[in-house]
């Protein structure tokens, strides 16, 4: 379920940036960085909980 949240946040971020007429490469970069950071947080939280 956490993965769906990461994907949803990335999609929302992309839509917001697109509505602000941001260049495509910046949108791709921003969503990629967001996805990496949130995935790392979710993974590390799972490691701390032992599962």
mmCIF file of the C-alpha atoms, coordinates in Angstrom:
data_MODEL
# 
_entry.id   MODEL 
# 
loop_
_atom_site.group_PDB 
_atom_site.id 
_atom_site.type_symbol 
_atom_site.label_atom_id 
_atom_site.label_alt_id 
_atom_site.label_comp_id 
_atom_site.label_asym_id 
_atom_site.label_entity_id 
_atom_site.label_seq_id 
_atom_site.pdbx_PDB_ins_code 
_atom_site.Cartn_x 
_atom_site.Cartn_y 
_atom_site.Cartn_z 
_atom_site.occupancy 
_atom_site.B_iso_or_equiv 
_atom_site.pdbx_formal_charge 
_atom_site.auth_seq_id 
_atom_site.auth_comp_id 
_atom_site.auth_asym_id 
_atom_site.auth_atom_id 
_atom_site.pdbx_PDB_model_num 
ATOM 1  C CA . UNK A 1 1  ? 0.000  0.000  0.000   1.00 0.00 ? 1  UNK A CA 1 
ATOM 2  C CA . UNK A 1 2  ? 2.863  2.384  0.710   1.00 0.00 ? 2  UNK A CA 1 
ATOM 3  C CA . UNK A 1 3  ? 4.026  1.983  -2.900  1.00 0.00 ? 3  UNK A CA 1 
ATOM 4  C CA . UNK A 1 4  ? 0.667  3.230  -4.141  1.00 0.00 ? 4  UNK A CA 1 
ATOM 5  C CA . UNK A 1 5  ? 1.065  6.293  -1.939  1.00 0.00 ? 5  UNK A CA 1 
ATOM 6  C CA . UNK A 1 6  ? 4.505  7.018  -3.404  1.00 0.00 ? 6  UNK A CA 1 
ATOM 7  C CA . UNK A 1 7  ? 3.120  6.667  -6.935  1.00 0.00 ? 7  UNK A CA 1 
ATOM 8  C CA . UNK A 1 8  ? 0.120  8.853  -6.095  1.00 0.00 ? 8  UNK A CA 1 
ATOM 9  C CA . UNK A 1 9  ? 2.281  11.606 -4.630  1.00 0.00 ? 9  UNK A CA 1 
ATOM 10 C CA . UNK A 1 10 ? 4.527  11.475 -7.701  1.00 0.00 ? 10 UNK A CA 1 
ATOM 11 C CA . UNK A 1 11 ? 1.537  11.751 -10.028 1.00 0.00 ? 11 UNK A CA 1 
ATOM 12 C CA . UNK A 1 12 ? 0.150  14.686 -8.048  1.00 0.00 ? 12 UNK A CA 1 
ATOM 13 C CA . UNK A 1 13 ? 3.543  16.424 -8.063  1.00 0.00 ? 13 UNK A CA 1 
ATOM 14 C CA . UNK A 1 14 ? 3.807  15.952 -11.826 1.00 0.00 ? 14 UNK A CA 1 
ATOM 15 C CA . UNK A 1 15 ? 0.314  17.346 -12.371 1.00 0.00 ? 15 UNK A CA 1 
ATOM 16 C CA . UNK A 1 16 ? 0.999  20.379 -10.175 1.00 0.00 ? 16 UNK A CA 1 
ATOM 17 C CA . UNK A 1 17 ? 4.281  21.135 -11.924 1.00 0.00 ? 17 UNK A CA 1 
ATOM 18 C CA . UNK A 1 18 ? 2.657  20.694 -15.350 1.00 0.00 ? 18 UNK A CA 1 
ATOM 19 C CA . UNK A 1 19 ? -0.139 23.105 -14.423 1.00 0.00 ? 19 UNK A CA 1 
ATOM 20 C CA . UNK A 1 20 ? 2.556  25.671 -13.580 1.00 0.00 ? 20 UNK A CA 1 
ATOM 21 C CA . UNK A 1 21 ? 4.080  25.328 -17.087 1.00 0.00 ? 21 UNK A CA 1 
ATOM 22 C CA . UNK A 1 22 ? 7.303  23.777 -15.783 1.00 0.00 ? 22 UNK A CA 1 
ATOM 23 C CA . UNK A 1 23 ? 9.607  22.190 -18.389 1.00 0.00 ? 23 UNK A CA 1 
ATOM 24 C CA . UNK A 1 24 ? 9.184  18.461 -18.889 1.00 0.00 ? 24 UNK A CA 1 
ATOM 25 C CA . UNK A 1 25 ? 12.720 17.539 -17.851 1.00 0.00 ? 25 UNK A CA 1 
ATOM 26 C CA . UNK A 1 26 ? 12.269 19.356 -14.538 1.00 0.00 ? 26 UNK A CA 1 
ATOM 27 C CA . UNK A 1 27 ? 9.005  17.492 -13.905 1.00 0.00 ? 27 UNK A CA 1 
ATOM 28 C CA . UNK A 1 28 ? 10.705 14.167 -14.633 1.00 0.00 ? 28 UNK A CA 1 
ATOM 29 C CA . UNK A 1 29 ? 13.648 15.017 -12.400 1.00 0.00 ? 29 UNK A CA 1 
ATOM 30 C CA . UNK A 1 30 ? 11.451 16.221 -9.549  1.00 0.00 ? 30 UNK A CA 1 
ATOM 31 C CA . UNK A 1 31 ? 9.177  13.190 -9.637  1.00 0.00 ? 31 UNK A CA 1 
ATOM 32 C CA . UNK A 1 32 ? 12.174 10.838 -9.836  1.00 0.00 ? 32 UNK A CA 1 
ATOM 33 C CA . UNK A 1 33 ? 13.874 12.417 -6.823  1.00 0.00 ? 33 UNK A CA 1 
ATOM 34 C CA . UNK A 1 34 ? 10.592 12.395 -4.866  1.00 0.00 ? 34 UNK A CA 1 
ATOM 35 C CA . UNK A 1 35 ? 10.055 8.732  -5.682  1.00 0.00 ? 35 UNK A CA 1 
ATOM 36 C CA . UNK A 1 36 ? 13.587 7.767  -4.610  1.00 0.00 ? 36 UNK A CA 1 
ATOM 37 C CA . UNK A 1 37 ? 13.344 9.676  -1.330  1.00 0.00 ? 37 UNK A CA 1 
ATOM 38 C CA . UNK A 1 38 ? 9.897  8.399  -0.356  1.00 0.00 ? 38 UNK A CA 1 
ATOM 39 C CA . UNK A 1 39 ? 10.761 4.829  -1.330  1.00 0.00 ? 39 UNK A CA 1 
ATOM 40 C CA . UNK A 1 40 ? 13.896 5.009  0.828   1.00 0.00 ? 40 UNK A CA 1 
ATOM 41 C CA . UNK A 1 41 ? 11.830 6.308  3.754   1.00 0.00 ? 41 UNK A CA 1 
ATOM 42 C CA . UNK A 1 42 ? 9.243  3.550  3.361   1.00 0.00 ? 42 UNK A CA 1 
ATOM 43 C CA . UNK A 1 43 ? 11.968 0.908  3.070   1.00 0.00 ? 43 UNK A CA 1 
ATOM 44 C CA . UNK A 1 44 ? 13.867 2.159  6.101   1.00 0.00 ? 44 UNK A CA 1 
ATOM 45 C CA . UNK A 1 45 ? 10.663 2.315  8.169   1.00 0.00 ? 45 UNK A CA 1 
ATOM 46 C CA . UNK A 1 46 ? 10.000 -1.322 7.261   1.00 0.00 ? 46 UNK A CA 1 
ATOM 47 C CA . UNK A 1 47 ? 13.511 -2.305 8.291   1.00 0.00 ? 47 UNK A CA 1 
ATOM 48 C CA . UNK A 1 48 ? 13.100 -0.642 11.705  1.00 0.00 ? 48 UNK A CA 1 
ATOM 49 C CA . UNK A 1 49 ? 9.814  -2.462 12.280  1.00 0.00 ? 49 UNK A CA 1 
ATOM 50 C CA . UNK A 1 50 ? 11.413 -5.778 11.396  1.00 0.00 ? 50 UNK A CA 1 
ATOM 51 C CA . UNK A 1 51 ? 9.274  -6.493 8.400   1.00 0.00 ? 51 UNK A CA 1 
# 
